[in-house]
Amino acid sequence: PDASRTLCRAPPRSRHSNAARAGIRPTPQPVPDPAGTVRVLMLGGSTMWGYTARDSFTIPTLTAARLRAHGILNAHVVNSAQAAYNATQEATTLLVERAHGDRADIVVLLDGYNDIATGLKFREAGHSYGDEDIDQQIHLGTRTFWGELFGLARHSEIVGRLQSMVARSAGKQSAARPTATVCGDVGQYFAKISRQVEELGAAGGFPVVYFQQPMLATTKKPLTAWEHTIPPRPAVRECADSIDAAMADRAGRSYFSLHSVFDSDPASAFIDAPGPLPGAATAGGARRRGAGDHPRRRASPTAPTPGAGGESPPAASGAPPR
């Protein structure tokens, strides 16, 4: 657990997937000359981190390869994403990195589903996965009267029934907020937290670019047999639209929605509700656009990041299975 960000996964270790103590995934890439190196910091949840993807096939790794294929040889891409993180935790991660002296010349964030899912879960914006665990740790050994009473529930049918009644009552109260209201809050909160990050970037002299990730609930692609097995979550689309609306003033400049990136792809693009298959949005574009045909050039901290400037990362048909 990380008290400042509420959740940090145990680093996985396998032949193809590794992570350091803080859960940071390695990004295989040639080491650029320290002089003039541009550090590209990539933040997000499990999709950016590379859930089920090997180290060589995460979005940051494919981005590093794509930059080199386009002749940009002085970029160093860092994967600081973390499974289940949302915009709040990513903003905290950026602050912590800067406090530790880690420089960022360009910051790229891939968000959407975790902000929406936690908003729908808690019926208000600003929460994160793991809030209950942190709360439990904070109050460990300091149970209230009700906590002590419910701790005896296993010995008393009456107390057990009382606990169930209280839980049902609390659930009804939390669910009382209409989905439209919750989604409106999620959109406005996302716009505010991203604005704070952009202001931090302006003060620190580095550009910040947000992408809203492709999601099963927002795609218009013909679903494959596999994608049809994923349970639909209609409210996700409503909240995603709310985020788009709240970020409309920055669309095409520092915010890009990727809802339609797989719309014409007949292959399976989604492994679950929130995320596409590893590298699906990055690998195919390099093949289709003839990577390597561009003259060599150096990255600039003021240059748009891959996919920015009105160009969305293209979809890849037939992304390799994981």
Secondary structure, 3 states (H helix, E strand, C coil): CCCCCCCCCCCCECCCCECCCCCCECCCCCCCCCCCCEEEEEEECHHHHCCCCCHHHCHHHHHHHHHHHCCECCEEEEECCCCCCCHHHHHHHHHHHHHCCCCCCEEEEEECHHHHHHHHHHCCCCCCCCHHHHHHHHCCCCCCHHHHHHHCHHHCHHHHHHHHHHHHHHHHHHCCCCHHHHHHHHHHHHHHHHHHHHHHHHHHCCCEEEEECCCCCCCCCCCCHHHHCCCCCHHHHHHHHHHHHHCHHHECCCEEECCCCCCCCCCCCECCCCCECCCCCCHHHHHHCCCCCCCCECCCCCCCCCCCCCCCCCCCCCCCCC
